[in-house]
Amino acid sequence: MNRVLVLFVLSLLLVGCMGMKVRVSDGSGDYSIYKNGSLACSRSDNCEVFPSGDAVYLEARRNNVVYSGMAVYRGCSSYDGASGPSSISPTNDFLTVSVLGTLSFASWAATAGNCRGYFPREVVIPVDLKDSLRAKNYPWDKPITSQSRLR
Amino acid sequence: MIRYIAIILLLASSLWAKKEYFILPVQLQGVHEDYAEKITSLVKEYAAIDGYAVVSKKEDCDYLLQIKLLREEFGVAVIFEKRKKNDKVVWSYGHIAYTPNDFIPIVSHVSHEIK
């Protein structure tokens, strides 16, 4: 029981170090994923980034051309499946409870004071298929007509 | 004393001087030249907003700006290259444009970066 509790609390303490899986909405794996302008994954089919700070900017690029980007913020809610530090099960071992309680409170106080929360476990960078299909048929090789003028 | 003031003024003037760009002919691949004109005029608009100059003579510029519009399966890859006069690329940025309306945020971003 004690081992379970120790593992549980350690997982809570280390939750800020967890990676974030990144996918691209069109399901293609041949994008490179950039985190804050730096290459994080050379392919998007098996990408995990380790965010830091309060926000991270992710981009999906192919041949150095940005296809889409999104900002991901640290939220106030926990990861899916990860419960808060106050949910430790009661136990008869007073010492264990005291130590774990102190560690848990320290962990909670470090993050909850300014509502830092956690990054999501998984994000999907949107590459708009509807726009892509519209673009596929866009007459780029024709002169700009009055209908397709920008402004 | 006067010498120091002159040096400071010289340094200050170099800091305040506008960067001057010469836009090279837009490289097109599967895209009509109307879009080259469109994106060039947008760059000139944003130059006025962001405080750098687009000059008409290559000799007068600090940097060259190469724009490429390359047709891809979905949309057009809009690529900007900031080059030194010796053609060395010092900065580049590419973004997909699904429609010509996407030129505006792309040029806005590039303009902010190169100003």
Interface residues (C-beta under 8 A of the other chain):
Chain A: R61 N63 N64 V65 V66 Y67 S68 D128 D131 S132 L133 R134 A135 K136 Y138 W140 D141 K142 P143 I144 S148 L150
Chain B: G30 V31 H32 D34 Y35 K38 L42 R71 E72 E73 F74 G75 V76 A77 I79 S92 Y93 G94 H95 I96 A97 Y98 T99 P100 N101 F103 I104
